[in-house]
Structures are given as structure tokens and as C-alpha cells.
């Protein structure tokens, strides 16, 4: 069943239809929340809160936008409220909990773990809105237009935030020898960073 069909049924009070939407988007919403608040337990709570808000307000959802975009907006608002109330913009990330895949040798694995740790540490230094743009663009694959619908503002503002975030990350990731470490991609929990 498609999202519009599931949403229409959920708007009529069909709980199993809404549960299907939760199953479909739970992982993405958790990933987005985690990238913004940098705390696994809080991200779980915020994911649950986002779906509760979506359930409460689904009757008011007009299917002019995609359900996924609407849900991202709710999740980001939950995260921003959490960050505002708790003032946790710079908490460190425990990068040891991530599992690397697809490495050819233990040496490559160690180098990649170190570079990922540095990347996540640099991400924590970005403002929440820039972390959101990076996550929505590189992890979720949204266009600047879609990001503007999720975060508010214009597609141009989303592009500026993204470019500024990448520029800042590159600055943070310069190593001791002044060799730049560039962010090449940021796909679903397996970030690759390479030295130039």
C-alpha cells in the first residue's frame, strides 16, 4: 500500500495503517533524531514523540506534501525543542557504538574508525540547523527544495546552510599536518572520509 493510501486510512482512524507508516519510517526518524541530539536514548524518546505528534495531527495533514517530509518536519521540531530546553548543542558523540562495514584490512578499519570519530566530533560542533541540513541532504537524500519544506525557509537558504556546514566541517577536519580531510559521502551510518 502506498503512503497516500495508508495516510488516508489512518486519517479515518485505521490504527494498523498508521502502524505501517511507523514501521516504514521509524528507522529514518530515529537516524535523523540521533544526528541532531547526539544521544541514543533521547533519540529513541524523540522518535516516539514525533510519531505520537503525527498520530494526533494526522487528520490535519493535507496530502499536498509528502508524508515523509511532513514527518521529518515534526521530528526536527521535536529535536529543536529538546535542544532548546536542554541546551545540549555540543555533547560528544560516542562513535565507538558504530560498526564499520566493508573494510578490507584491520589497518583500514582502524584508520576509518579514527576518521569517523573525528567526523562525528566535528559534526557535534555544528549548529543544530546545519547538522539537520547535512543529515537531510546526505543521509536522507532530500533535495534543497524538500529540505526547505522540512526546515522552513527557501531552497537557496538550505543550499547556503549546507555549503556553510561542509566548509566548516572541512575546517574542523584539518589534521596536524595541514592535510585536508574531505567528507565524500555520508550514507546511512557508514560515513567515508578520505585524506587528500
Backbone torsions as a table, in degrees:
resi	resn	phi	psi	omega
1	UNK	NA	140.4	-178.1
2	UNK	-80.1	164.8	178.0
3	UNK	-56.9	-49.5	-179.9
4	UNK	-57.5	-37.2	178.6
5	UNK	-68.2	-44.2	178.9
6	UNK	-64.3	-41.3	179.0
7	UNK	-63.3	-45.9	179.9
8	UNK	-58.4	-42.3	179.0
9	UNK	-68.7	-40.2	178.4
10	UNK	-64.3	-35.9	177.7
11	UNK	-65.6	-23.8	176.9
12	UNK	-88.1	2.2	176.9
13	UNK	97.5	11.8	-179.9
14	UNK	-79.5	99.3	-177.2
15	UNK	-63.1	-42.9	177.3
16	UNK	-58.2	-32.8	177.6
17	UNK	-66.0	-42.2	178.5
18	UNK	-66.8	-38.0	177.7
19	UNK	-61.3	-34.6	175.6
20	UNK	-64.0	-40.2	176.9
21	UNK	-64.2	-39.8	177.8
22	UNK	-61.7	-48.0	-179.9
23	UNK	-59.2	-39.8	-176.3
24	UNK	-68.3	-37.3	-172.0
25	UNK	-112.6	-1.0	-176.0
26	UNK	-57.8	-44.9	-177.6
27	UNK	-65.5	-43.1	179.7
28	UNK	-65.1	-41.8	-179.0
29	UNK	-67.4	-40.6	177.1
30	UNK	-61.9	-45.5	179.5
31	UNK	-59.4	-42.1	178.3
32	UNK	-64.3	-47.1	179.9
33	UNK	-61.8	-42.5	-179.3
34	UNK	-62.6	-42.0	-179.6
35	UNK	-62.9	-30.9	-177.5
36	UNK	-84.9	-41.9	-175.2
37	UNK	-99.4	-16.3	174.4
38	UNK	59.4	35.3	178.7
39	UNK	-146.4	117.6	-173.4
40	UNK	-61.1	-44.9	-178.1
41	UNK	-67.8	-43.3	178.1
42	UNK	-64.1	-37.8	178.8
43	UNK	-62.3	-38.6	176.4
44	UNK	-62.3	-45.6	179.2
45	UNK	-62.7	-43.1	-178.9
46	UNK	-67.6	-34.2	175.2
47	UNK	-62.1	-46.3	179.0
48	UNK	-62.4	-42.6	179.0
49	UNK	-63.5	-39.3	179.5
50	UNK	-62.2	-43.9	179.5
51	UNK	-69.3	-33.5	176.0
52	UNK	-64.4	-42.9	177.2
53	UNK	-63.0	-42.2	179.1
54	UNK	-61.7	-41.7	179.9
55	UNK	-63.7	-44.3	-178.9
56	UNK	-63.8	-37.9	-172.8
57	UNK	-104.3	7.7	-174.2
58	UNK	-64.0	-29.5	179.2
59	UNK	-64.2	-27.1	178.8
60	UNK	-86.9	-4.5	-179.9
61	UNK	-73.1	122.7	175.5
62	UNK	-97.3	131.5	-172.8
63	UNK	-80.3	35.9	173.5
64	UNK	-79.0	-27.7	176.9
65	UNK	-109.1	168.0	176.6
66	UNK	-74.5	143.9	177.3
67	UNK	-58.5	-40.0	-179.1
68	UNK	-58.7	-44.6	179.1
69	UNK	-64.0	-43.8	178.5
70	UNK	-60.9	-42.6	179.7
71	UNK	-66.6	-41.1	175.8
72	UNK	-58.8	-41.8	-179.8
73	UNK	-61.2	-44.5	178.6
74	UNK	-61.1	-46.2	-178.5
75	UNK	-63.3	-42.9	179.7
76	UNK	-64.6	-40.4	176.6
77	UNK	-61.2	-40.5	177.7
78	UNK	-61.4	-44.1	-179.4
79	UNK	-65.9	-43.6	178.9
80	UNK	-61.4	-41.6	178.2
81	UNK	-62.4	-42.6	177.9
82	UNK	-60.7	-48.9	-178.6
83	UNK	-63.1	-38.8	179.7
84	UNK	-65.6	-45.1	-177.3
85	UNK	-72.0	-36.8	-175.8
86	UNK	-96.7	-13.2	-179.5
87	UNK	51.3	53.8	-177.2
88	UNK	-113.4	51.2	-175.7
89	UNK	-74.7	-16.4	-173.4
90	UNK	-128.4	22.8	179.7
91	UNK	-62.0	141.8	-179.8
92	UNK	-69.6	153.6	177.5
93	UNK	-97.3	136.8	175.8
94	UNK	-88.9	84.8	-175.4
95	UNK	-71.2	-10.8	179.3
96	UNK	-67.1	-19.7	-178.9
97	UNK	-78.2	-11.7	-179.1
98	UNK	-85.5	146.6	-179.6
99	UNK	-109.8	127.1	176.8
100	UNK	-86.0	144.6	178.6
101	UNK	-128.1	156.5	171.4
102	UNK	74.8	26.0	177.5
103	UNK	-92.9	145.0	-175.4
104	UNK	-86.0	-26.8	-175.9
105	UNK	-146.1	160.5	177.2
106	UNK	-60.2	-34.2	179.3
107	UNK	-64.8	-45.0	177.9
108	UNK	-62.6	-38.5	179.7
109	UNK	-62.1	-44.7	179.4
110	UNK	-64.5	-43.1	178.9
111	UNK	-62.9	-45.4	-179.5
112	UNK	-63.4	-40.4	178.4
113	UNK	-62.2	-42.9	179.6
114	UNK	-64.3	-43.8	-179.3
115	UNK	-67.4	-37.8	176.7
116	UNK	-64.8	-41.3	178.9
117	UNK	-59.3	-43.5	178.6
118	UNK	-65.5	-39.4	178.3
119	UNK	-63.3	-48.2	-179.4
120	UNK	-64.5	-36.4	176.5
121	UNK	-63.6	-40.9	178.1
122	UNK	-66.0	-39.0	178.7
123	UNK	-60.0	-36.2	-178.8
124	UNK	-65.3	-21.6	-178.5
125	UNK	-83.9	-13.3	178.8
126	UNK	-75.9	149.8	171.9
127	UNK	-61.5	154.2	-176.0
128	UNK	-56.1	-39.7	-178.1
129	UNK	-66.0	-38.6	178.1
130	UNK	-68.9	-37.6	174.8
131	UNK	-61.0	-40.1	180.0
132	UNK	-63.6	-45.2	-179.4
133	UNK	-63.2	-44.5	178.8
134	UNK	-58.8	-46.5	-178.1
135	UNK	-64.7	-46.9	-178.6
136	UNK	-65.7	-37.0	-177.8
137	UNK	-76.6	-52.5	-171.1
138	UNK	-89.5	-35.1	-178.8
139	UNK	-88.9	-43.8	-176.7
140	UNK	-91.4	-14.3	176.0
141	UNK	74.2	23.9	-179.8
142	UNK	-77.4	149.4	174.7
143	UNK	-78.5	168.2	178.2
144	UNK	-62.6	-35.6	177.7
145	UNK	-62.8	-45.0	178.3
146	UNK	-65.8	-39.8	178.1
147	UNK	-61.5	-40.1	179.5
148	UNK	-64.2	-33.9	177.1
149	UNK	-70.4	-34.5	180.0
150	UNK	-74.4	-46.5	-173.9
151	UNK	-93.4	-13.5	-172.7
152	UNK	87.4	161.7	-178.9
153	UNK	92.7	-160.9	-176.2
154	UNK	-109.1	166.2	175.7
155	UNK	-63.6	-36.4	177.9
156	UNK	-62.6	-40.8	178.3
157	UNK	-66.0	-38.3	178.0
158	UNK	-63.4	-41.6	179.5
159	UNK	-64.6	-42.2	179.0
160	UNK	-62.9	-45.3	178.2
161	UNK	-60.2	-41.8	179.8
162	UNK	-63.8	-48.4	-178.9
163	UNK	-62.9	-40.8	178.6
164	UNK	-64.8	-40.9	179.3
165	UNK	-62.7	-44.0	179.1
166	UNK	-64.5	-43.1	179.0
167	UNK	-60.5	-44.4	-179.8
168	UNK	-66.6	-42.1	177.9
169	UNK	-60.0	-44.4	179.4
170	UNK	-60.8	-39.2	178.2
171	UNK	-64.1	-44.2	-179.8
172	UNK	-65.1	-29.5	-172.3
173	UNK	-92.9	7.6	175.8
174	UNK	-66.3	131.1	-178.7
175	UNK	-88.0	-179.9	-175.4
176	UNK	-58.3	-32.2	-178.3
177	UNK	-87.7	9.4	-178.9
178	UNK	65.3	21.5	171.8
179	UNK	-87.0	131.2	-177.1
180	UNK	-76.4	138.7	172.3
181	UNK	-105.5	118.3	-173.5
182	UNK	-103.7	141.2	176.2
183	UNK	-84.6	110.6	-178.8
184	UNK	-89.3	-42.6	177.7
185	UNK	-155.4	167.9	-172.9
186	UNK	-143.9	51.2	-173.0
187	UNK	-79.8	141.7	176.0
188	UNK	-0.3	82.5	171.5
189	UNK	69.6	0.2	176.9
190	UNK	-123.7	88.0	-176.5
191	UNK	-86.5	136.4	177.0
192	UNK	-113.4	131.4	179.4
193	UNK	-126.7	140.3	-179.6
194	UNK	-136.5	147.9	177.1
195	UNK	-82.6	144.8	174.6
196	UNK	-103.0	NA	NA
